[in-house]
Amino acid sequence: EFRRVLFRSTMKKRVFTAALLTAMVLQSIPAFAAEYEATAYDVSIADELKVPFADSKEGYFEGGLVTGFGSAVTFKGYNEAGEMQFYAVTDRGPNADAPKYEKDGTQTEAKIFPCPEFTPSIGIVTIKDNGAVVDEAITLKDAEGNEISGLPLEPGQVGATGERALDMQLNDIGYDNEGLDTEGIAVDEDGNFWLCDEYGPFIVKTDANGKILEKYAPGEGLPEILQYRIPNRGFEGLTITPNGTVMASVQSVLDVNGETDDTACFTRIVALDPETGDTKMYAYPVDLSQYSAPSNCKIGDIYAVDDDTLLVIEQGKLADKTMSNKIYQVDLSNATDISDMTVDGKALEYASAEELQDDVVFAEKELLLDLRDYGWTAEKAEGLCMVDENTIAVINDNDFGIVTVTEDAANEDADITDYVYDAATGTFTKDGTAAEVKVSIGENTEPAQIWTFQKTEEPAAETSYISIRNGVLQAQESGKTYGVDFDSEKQQVVLTTGGTYTATGKEDTQKTLTEVGETSAWKIVLDGTALDIPVYHINGYNYVDQQALEAALA
């Protein structure tokens, strides 16, 4: 199904600068009016692309889990039927919250993977008259052609998250050092896919069949400092600029040595030249006044408009507990390459905006779209691209349509992350007290959708025409006086700065007009200089474009 609605939105562009980011003193740019037609398409998945689930039964995830192709999107083109098509990517696969996992006296974070054999994939989304469908997918494969998984990496590896992977019975199912938690996606001029990942963070290049050709990691083609991403908050967005540069955005601020996630005032955008391997990094500012903690600001995806301009989804729970999903236009043309910069020998994340303002020019951002003004309700807007210069596409991630269900008769508001599971005894505790808990997955009712935002033609501003006499009177109200003389022989209206014009009483009959005929031969001369303003002779009076006259007299 789909729904369409036209929204008119008048917004003020605001530029975020390096100075005083903690207070977020904003420089206003003139207001602009934009009209968009927003269309939401529910995404349906072919049965053969559903994820096999061992616990499926009639009425309960019958046929498997619905694959979530909502972690990134890029425009593919139009098919033979003239229908829009997109490439959309999954993340690491279905996963659910889990209790802390205790083994041999050590507790670790954990996630439940209901379908551990899942392979991250790229789906082809086709927009139909009555919705969007995915009936074809490309699985990701390692260099030998074996399908990869989305399981976490072993502790000690670059990209490890420190979490255990568990099955539905809370058995430890191990790690996969080739696992990827895929997010952003773009296609280069040779038809290869480029994807980014939240684990490492990694960037991978694959061929058109999903086989990995190259892999970049912190310290191995990417800046080492990226290893300090918050776990599962690595790269969230990726795009390719017209000149071929691969851009990737870290989802949240870096947590350097576990010390900066509550203080950093920016997150990093990485630029990779795939030809030379050179990299640069830029600082994307976080509005600390909007979020209760810097880490609550999350980048959803990025898209390159040109070599220096990105569209960026910024989202997260604000300090007032409301969700925010916004698209900013971001200018990198003057941004500082912060690759080799430190403050007092420490990473820039330790410094405040005031301490950085003399040396770092942050990326400048201005609000383009507030998705929630257009009826958007999903928590995660994770895919962003443009179809053409007037059409933006956004896709949401509904986590494969699943949520964790926790049942504890003694705790009506049970949250599974509050419990500890002892692997040796198969028992639960909460706050040190034994608990009887059952954990399963249920349906997430949030629909998977792809939205398009079509910029409609802005109505032309209506031109007002004013008699020259009334124009001079209006100027006098602002303190500027002009003498007015009429030279019929030369067909000139002669205005003299500092002169005086006395109303004749006929000005009230010279109403402001919105339509005029052909221009007359008359000219306006201001202080001896002819003005390039057309004059219209109407009912015996001289009329001109009101804005043009005001500008000349200003």
N, C-alpha and C positions, 0 to 999 in steps of 0.2 A: 504494500500500500504506500501511497505518498500523500503529502499534503503541501499546499502552496499558499503563501501569504505574502503580501507586499508590505514592506515596512519603510517608513521614512524616518531617517535619523539625522539629526543635526548635532554634531559633536565639535568640541574644541580640540584641536591638535595640541598635544603637550609634549615638550621635549625634555627628556631626563638627561641632566648633565652630571658631570663628575662632582661638581661642588655641592656640598651639603646634602648628599644623598640620604643621610639618616633623617634629616628633616624633610627631604624631598621638596625643596623649593623648585617649583616648576616654571619654566619660561613658556608663556602662552604664545601660540602662533594664531593668526587670524582664523576665525571659525569657518568651517566649510559645511556644505550640505551634501549629503549622499543618500541616494535612494537605492535599495536593494530588494530584489524579489527572492525570498528565501524558500527553497523547496526541500522538504525532507523525504527521503526514500527509505522505507524499511528494507533491510538486506536479508534475502533468503538464501539458504545454502542447499545445494543439491545433496540428496541423501547419501550418495556415494562419497561425498567429501566430509561427512560427519566423522567425529572421532570415536572409534570403538571404545565402549565402556563396559567393563565386566559386570557391573551391577545393573545394567539396563534391563528393564522389564516393561510390560504393558503399563502405561500411565506414568512411568518414571524414566525419563530420558530414553524413551523408546527409540531404538535405532542408533543410539549414541549421542554424544554431546555435539551441540551445534558449534562448528569451528568459528572462532572469532578472528575475522580478517580486519581488525580495527586498530592495529598498532601503527600503521603508516599508510599513506596513499600517494600515488603519483599518476598523472594523466597518461594513458596509453594511446588514445586517439579515438577515431570513429570507425565502427565496423561497416560492413557493406550495406547494412540497413540504416546507416546514419545514426546509430546509437552510440552515446558516449561510453567509453570503456576506461577502466582504471586498473592499475596494479595495486593491490593492497596486501599487506603482510601481517602474519600472526606474530604473537610474541612467543615465549618459550613453551606455551601450551597451557592446558587447564591446570590451575593450581588453587589451593585453598589454604586458609589459615590453619595453623596447627598448634598444639601445645608445645611448650618447651620440651626438648628431648633430653632425657638424662640417661647416661650410660657410663658405667665405671666411675660414678661420682662426679661426672662433668656434665653440665647443662649447656645445650646449644639451642639456637633458634632453629625452627624447622618449617617446612612447607609440605602440604599433602599434594602429591601428583596423582590424580585419579587415573590418568592415562599415560604412564611413564614411557610408553613406546612412541609417543607423539613426535612428529618431525616438524619443526618450523617450516612454513610454506608461504608462497606468494600466490594469491588468488587473483583471478581476472573478474572484475566487477563490471557488469553490463547494466546500464540504466535503461529500463523498459518503461512503457507507458504507465504501468501500474506498480512500479517498484524497481528494486535492484536485485540482481541475482548473481550468484557465484556458482558456476558449474564447471570450472576448470582451475587446476592449481598446479604449481611447480614446487616440488619438495627441495629442500636444501641438502646438499651432499658435500662430503669432505673431498679432499684432493684425489682420493682413490675411487670416488663415485659412490661411497656408502652414505646412506641417509644419516644425518646427525640427529641428536636429541636436543631437548631444551633443559636437561638436568643441570644443576649447578656444578661448578668446578671444585675439585678437591682442595681442602685447606692448604695454604702455602703457595698455591698457584696464583699468578697474576689474574685477577678477575674473580677470585673466590669470594663468596659472600658470607661464609661462615655458617651457612644454614644446612641442615640435613634434609635430604629428600626422602619422604615417607610415602608408602602406598596407603590405601584406604583402611588397612588393618594396622596402620602405624608401624609397619616394618621398614627398616632402613633399606633403601634400594640403591644406595651408593651414589657415585658421582660420575660425571662425564667431562673430562678435561677438554673435549672438543665441543661441549655444549654451548649454545648461543641463546640469548634472550633478545631476539631481533626486534628492532623498532623502526628507524627511518629507512626510506627506500628512494632510490633515484635510478635512472637509466642513462648511461653515457652514450656518446654518439656512435659507438660500435655495437650497441645493443646489449652491453653487459649490465648486470644489476650491481648496485652498490648499496649495502645495508650497514646499519650500525647496531650496536648491542649495548644492553644495560649492564652486563656482567663486568667486562674488562675494565673500562669500556673498550670494545673492539670495533674496527671497521673492516668489512670484508667485501671483496669484489668477486662476483660469480659470473659464469657465462650465462647464456640465455636459458640454459637448462638447469640452473641452480647449483652447478658444481663450483666449489670455492677455488678461485685462482690465486688470490692474495689475501693475506690477513695482517692487519696492523694492530699493535697492542702498545700499551704504555711501555716505553723503553725499547720497543721494537717497531720503529716507524712513527710512533706517536710520543708526545712529550711525557716524560716519566711522572710529572706531577699529577697526571690524570688518574694514577693509581689510587689517589686519595678521594675518589668519588665516594659518596655515601653508598653503602651496599644496596644493590638493585636500583641505583640512581645514576648509572653511567650515561652513555649517549642515548638521547631520546629522539633526536631529530637529525635528519641528513638531507642534503640537497647538493646539486651540482650547478655551478654558475655557468653562464654562457661561455666563459673562457676555459672551462674544464676543471676549475678548482672544486674539490670536494669539501663541503662545509658540514661540520657536525657540532651539535650543541649538547653540552652536559645538562642533564635534567635539572639538577639543583646545585647549590654552592658546594665547593669542595670542603671536605672535613680533614684538613691537613693534620696528621698525627692525632686525629680524634679531638681536635681542639678548636676548629673554626666554623662548625656548622651553625653556631649561634651568633657568630660575629661577622662573617664574610658579607660584603655588600655587593657582590656580583657573582655571576656564574660565567663559565668560559665557553666561547665559541671557537672551534678549531678549524683552521683552513689547511688543507693538505693538497699539495701539488702532486698528482699521481705520476707525472713525468719525471720530476727531479727528486721527489720524496721530501722536499722542504715543507716545513710547517710554520704556521703563525697562530697566535692566539689573541683573542679580543675579549674585553670585559663587557658583558651584558649586565646593566645595572638592575639591582633588586630594590624595589621601593620598600624600605624597612618600616615605613609608617603604615603600610597596608597589611603586613603579615605579623603574627605574634612571634614568629621566628623566621630567619632568612630561608631555612630549609623548607618552609611551607610553600615557597614560590617554586613552581615547577614549569619547565618548558615542555610543551606537548609535541611540537614539531616545528620545522623551519622550511621555508621555500625561497629560492633565489629568484627575485624579480629581474635583477641584473647583476653585474659583477660586484657591486657595492651595496645592494639593497636586498634585505631579507624581509619576508613576512614571518612572524614568530607567534606561535600560540603560547601565551603565558596564562597559567591557571593555578588554582589551589584554594585552600580554605583560608579566608581572610581572618583578620583579628576579631571581627564581629561574628565569626562562625558561619558566615554565608560562603557559598561557593562562587568562584569567579572563573570565567573562561573568556579570554579576550585575545584578539589578534592585533598585534602591533606591526607597524612598518618600521624597520630598523635600518639606519644608515651607518655603514662601516667606513665610509670614505675618509673620515678624519680620525678614526679610532686608532689608538696606539697598539702596536704589536707588543704584548706583555710577556713574550716567551721567556726572555732572560732577565726579567725584572724581579727584584726582591726589595724588601724594606728592612733595613738593619739585619740583613742576612736571612730574613725569614720570607716565606711566601707572602704574596700580596694579600691573601685572605686574612692575614692577621691584622691588617691595617684598616683604619676607618676611611670613609670617603674623603673626609677633610685632609687626612694624611696623604691621600693619593692624588688630590686634585691638581697639584702643581706638576706632576709627572705623567699622569695617566689621563688620556682622553677616552672616556667611555663611549661605547656605541650609543648613538642617539635614537630614541624610540618615540613614536607618536601613535596614539590610539587610532586604529582603523575600524575595527568592529568589536562591539561587545556582543558575543554570541547570545547571551541571555536576554538581551533586548529583542532578539529575533525569535524567542520561544525555545531556545536550547535549554534542555534540562539535564542532560547526561553529565556525570561527574568528570569523565575523561574525554577530552577532545585530543586525539593522538595522531591524526593524520591531516596534512594540509598540503594543498597544491593549487595551481591555477590551470584552468582549462584554456583560457585566453585572457586578454588584458582586462576584460570586464567580468570574469567569472571565477570565483573562488570555490573550491571544494573542501569539505571538512568531513572526517569520519570519526566515529566514536568507538571506544573499546569497552565492551560490556563483559569482559572477562569470561568469554565462552558461555555466558549465560548461567554461571553457577555462583553460589555463595556457600559459605560454611554454615552448617546447622549444628548447634550445640545443645544437647539435652541433659539437664541436671535438675532432678526433682527438688533439690534443696536450694537451687539458685535460679530463680525465674529469668534473670537477666544475664545468664551465663555467656561468657565470651571465652572461646577456647584458648585464646592467647594468655589468659590468666591462670592456666593450669600447667602442671608439670606431669609429663608421662615418663614413668620408669620402665625402660626397655627390658630390664631383667625380670620384673615382676608383672608387667602388663597392667599396672595400676596407675590411677591418677591421684594427685594431691592439688589442693588449692590453699595457698597461704599456710602450707605445712600440714593441712588437715586432709585426711582421706576423702575422696569424692567418687561418686558413681556417675560416670559420664559416658554419653554416647555421642560420637561425632560422625556426621555424614555431610553430603552436599545436597543443596536444594536449588530451586530455579531462581535465577536473577531475572526479574521481570522487565528490566530495562532493555528496550529493543536495540538491536544493532542497526545503525542508520548511517547513510551518507547524505550530506546536505550540500546543496549548491546555493551560492549567493551571487545572483546576477545583478550587476550594477545597471540600473535602468537609465534611460536618457533623462538628464536633468532638464526640467523646463527652462526655457530661456527667460532671463529676467525681463520683466516688462519695462520698456523705456518710457520715461516721463519727459514731456516737453513743456517748457515754461516760457512765458513771455520774458523778454529781456528786462522790461521794467520791473516785473515781480522778482526776477533774479537779483537785480540790484538792491531792491528793498530787503530781500532776505539776507543779503550780504551785510547790509547796514545793521541788521539785528545782531550780527556777530562782531560788530565794531569796525567793520571796514566800509568806507564810504567811496562812492564813485559819482562823478558827474556824467550825465548822459546827454548827448547831442545827436541829432539825426541829420545827415547830409544827404538830401534826396538826389542831388545832382550826381554825387559819387556813389550813391546807394550804400552808405556806410552808417553803422551805429557806432558812434565814437564814445568810448569810455575813458575817463580820466581819473586815476587814483587820487584820492584825497578831495575830490570834488563833492558836490552835494546834489542829490536828486530829491526833489519834492514830489510826493505822490500827487497825481492829478485827480484821483477819485475814480478813474476808469479801470484801475488795476483789478478791482473786484470782479469785473466782467471778463477778465482774461484768465479763464480757468485753465488749470493744468490739464494737458491732453496726453493721450497714450497713442494716438494715431495722427499722422501728418501726411501731407502729399509730397509733391516734388519740391526740391530746394529752390530758393529764389536766388537772385543775383546779388542780394545784399550781403555785406561782410561786416564782421565786428572788428573794430580797431581798438586795442587797449594800449594806452600810452604810446601811441604812434606805431604800434606793431599789429599787423593783421593776424587774427587768430584763425587757426584751421578748424573752425567749427561751422558746420552747415547751418544756414539760417532758412527758416520756413515762414513765408508771409501768409498769415491766416487771419481773415476778417479784419484786415487793415493793420494787424500787429505782427511784430517780429518774434518768432518762437525759436528756441534752440533746445538741444538735449540738456536736461537739467544737470545731470552729473558732469557733463563736459564743461558747462559754464561754471559750476561750482569749483571744479578743478582749476580752471583758468584764473578765476578770481582769488583762489587760495594762494 
